[in-house]
Amino acid sequence: MTDGVIVETNWIVDIVLGRDRGSQDMWDLAQKERFRLFVPSICLAESVKVLERCQSDWRRVADQLRNEAREIRRAGSLASRAESLDEAEIMLAELEARLEMLFWPTLEQISHRARPLEMNPSTVALAAEIREFLRLSPADAGVLATVVLASQQGICSQFMSRDKQAFDTRPTRAYLKEKDIAYYADPLVFLRALDAASRRKP
């Protein structure tokens, strides 16, 4: 088993949003070079799409708030209540700006620290097979194919993802076990395994 771990899109988003303590602890140790970090290149691109989706959702809600505020102001006696919706719209705009400010520097740091795992024709062919028998989404099949090929090439044989719907299923776990890949659904479990392995070293 190699001294490193492959992460995916959800972990990147965890770091950007600070939404999971275990993922942040992993990132802190990776920056201290306690272990090697790998990320499928498709996940770097997918994280940008996550940013776009968040911004699009918030803008849609902001538009709805603006329209509702306009309607409330037409009600005369209720016009003063529209200010609360105005404030909520402003808050969403501030959140969007804050997310943009956090996202790019964090993604740049991750890109510097993590070794990207590029897709190639073999990855695409395997992803098509995986999608067929595991019924994963195209993106998840691409990630899993990248993980399997990285293991076969001796690059890394550990994979961490909190996306339990995609990867923490009986068929996918069985497939990863068959390929001799250690799968972690929780970053804290990976960190405990890392700590145990370091204690065993002379």
C-alpha positions in Angstrom: 0.0 0.0 0.0 1.5 3.4 -1.0 2.0 6.2 1.4 -0.7 8.5 0.1 -4.4 8.9 -0.6 -6.6 9.9 -3.5 -9.4 12.4 -2.8 -12.2 13.7 -5.0 -14.5 16.7 -5.6 -16.3 16.5 -2.3 -13.1 16.7 -0.4 -12.1 19.8 -2.3 -15.4 21.4 -1.6 -15.0 20.5 2.1 -11.8 22.4 2.2 -13.1 25.5 0.4 -16.2 25.7 2.6 -14.6 24.4 5.8 -17.6 22.1 6.2 -15.8 19.0 7.6 -13.3 18.9 10.4 -11.8 15.6 9.3 -11.2 16.8 5.8 -9.5 19.9 7.1 -7.3 17.8 9.4 -6.2 15.8 6.3 -5.4 19.0 4.5 -3.3 20.3 7.4 -1.3 17.1 7.5 -0.9 17.0 3.7 0.5 20.6 3.8 3.0 19.3 6.3 3.9 16.5 3.9 2.8 13.8 6.3 1.4 11.9 3.3 1.1 12.3 -0.5 -2.1 13.7 -1.9 -3.5 12.7 -5.2 -6.6 14.1 -7.0 -8.1 13.0 -10.3 -7.9 15.9 -12.7 -11.6 15.5 -13.5 -12.3 16.5 -9.9 -10.5 19.8 -10.2 -12.7 20.7 -13.1 -15.8 19.4 -11.4 -15.1 21.5 -8.3 -15.4 24.6 -10.6 -18.8 23.4 -11.8 -19.8 23.1 -8.1 -18.9 26.7 -7.6 -20.9 27.7 -10.7 -23.9 25.7 -9.4 -23.8 27.3 -6.0 -23.6 30.8 -7.5 -26.4 30.0 -9.9 -28.6 28.7 -7.1 -28.0 31.7 -4.9 -28.6 34.1 -7.8 -31.9 32.4 -8.5 -33.0 32.8 -4.9 -31.8 36.4 -5.0 -34.0 37.0 -8.1 -37.0 35.5 -6.3 -36.4 37.7 -3.2 -36.2 40.8 -5.4 -39.4 39.9 -7.2 -41.2 39.2 -3.9 -40.0 42.5 -2.4 -41.3 44.3 -5.5 -44.8 42.7 -5.0 -44.8 43.4 -1.3 -44.1 47.1 -1.9 -47.1 47.2 -4.2 -49.2 46.1 -1.2 -49.0 49.6 0.4 -49.3 48.9 4.1 -46.9 45.9 3.9 -44.2 47.9 2.0 -41.9 48.2 5.0 -41.7 44.4 5.3 -39.9 44.3 2.0 -36.7 45.6 3.6 -36.1 42.1 5.2 -36.1 40.6 1.7 -33.7 43.3 0.5 -31.4 42.4 3.4 -31.5 38.7 2.5 -30.7 39.5 -1.1 -27.7 41.6 -0.1 -26.5 38.7 2.2 -26.7 36.3 -0.7 -24.6 38.6 -2.8 -22.1 38.8 0.0 -22.0 35.0 0.3 -21.4 34.6 -3.4 -18.5 37.1 -3.3 -17.1 35.4 -0.2 -17.3 32.0 -1.9 -15.5 33.3 -5.0 -12.8 34.8 -2.8 -12.2 31.5 -1.0 -12.5 29.2 -3.9 -9.7 30.1 -6.3 -6.8 30.5 -3.8 -7.8 27.2 -2.1 -8.0 25.4 -5.4 -4.6 26.8 -6.4 -3.1 25.6 -3.1 -4.6 22.1 -3.6 -3.3 22.0 -7.2 0.2 22.8 -5.9 0.1 20.2 -3.1 -1.8 17.4 -4.8 -0.5 15.4 -7.7 -3.1 15.4 -10.5 -4.1 12.0 -12.0 -4.9 12.6 -15.6 -7.5 10.8 -17.6 -6.4 8.9 -20.8 -8.0 6.5 -23.2 -7.5 3.6 -20.8 -9.3 5.6 -18.1 -12.2 6.4 -20.4 -12.6 2.8 -21.5 -12.6 1.6 -17.9 -15.0 4.3 -16.8 -17.4 3.1 -19.5 -17.2 -0.5 -18.1 -17.6 0.7 -14.5 -20.6 2.8 -15.4 -22.2 -0.2 -17.0 -22.0 -2.7 -14.1 -21.9 -0.3 -11.1 -24.4 2.2 -12.4 -22.4 5.2 -11.3 -22.8 8.6 -12.8 -20.3 9.4 -15.6 -18.2 11.7 -13.4 -18.1 9.1 -10.5 -17.2 6.3 -12.9 -14.4 8.5 -14.2 -13.1 9.1 -10.7 -13.3 5.4 -9.8 -11.5 4.4 -13.1 -8.8 6.9 -12.3 -8.4 5.4 -8.8 -8.2 1.8 -10.1 -5.6 2.6 -12.8 -3.5 4.6 -10.2 -3.5 1.6 -8.0 -2.5 -0.8 -10.9 0.3 1.6 -11.8 1.7 1.5 -8.3 0.9 5.2 -7.7 -1.6 5.0 -4.9 -3.9 2.3 -3.5 -5.9 4.3 -1.0 -9.0 6.3 -1.8 -11.0 8.6 0.5 -14.5 10.0 -0.3 -17.4 11.1 1.9 -19.7 10.6 -1.1 -21.3 7.5 0.4 -24.1 7.4 -2.2 -21.6 6.9 -5.0 -18.8 4.9 -3.4 -19.9 3.6 0.0 -22.2 0.9 -1.4 -21.8 -2.8 -1.2 -21.1 -3.3 -5.0 -18.6 -0.5 -5.1 -16.8 -1.5 -1.9 -16.6 -5.1 -3.2 -15.1 -3.9 -6.5 -12.5 -1.8 -4.6 -11.6 -4.7 -2.4 -11.2 -6.9 -5.4 -8.8 -4.3 -6.8 -6.8 -4.2 -3.5 -7.8 -0.6 -2.9 -8.3 0.6 0.6 -11.5 2.8 0.7 -12.2 5.3 3.5 -15.7 6.9 3.7 -14.5 9.1 6.6 -11.4 11.2 6.7 -10.9 10.5 10.4 -10.7 6.8 9.7 -8.0 7.5 7.2 -6.1 9.6 9.7 -6.3 6.9 12.3 -4.9 4.4 9.8 -2.1 6.9 8.9 -1.3 7.4 12.5 -1.2 3.6 13.1 1.1 3.1 10.1 3.5 5.8 11.3 3.7 4.1 14.7 4.7 0.8 13.0 7.6 2.4 11.2 11.0 2.0 12.8 
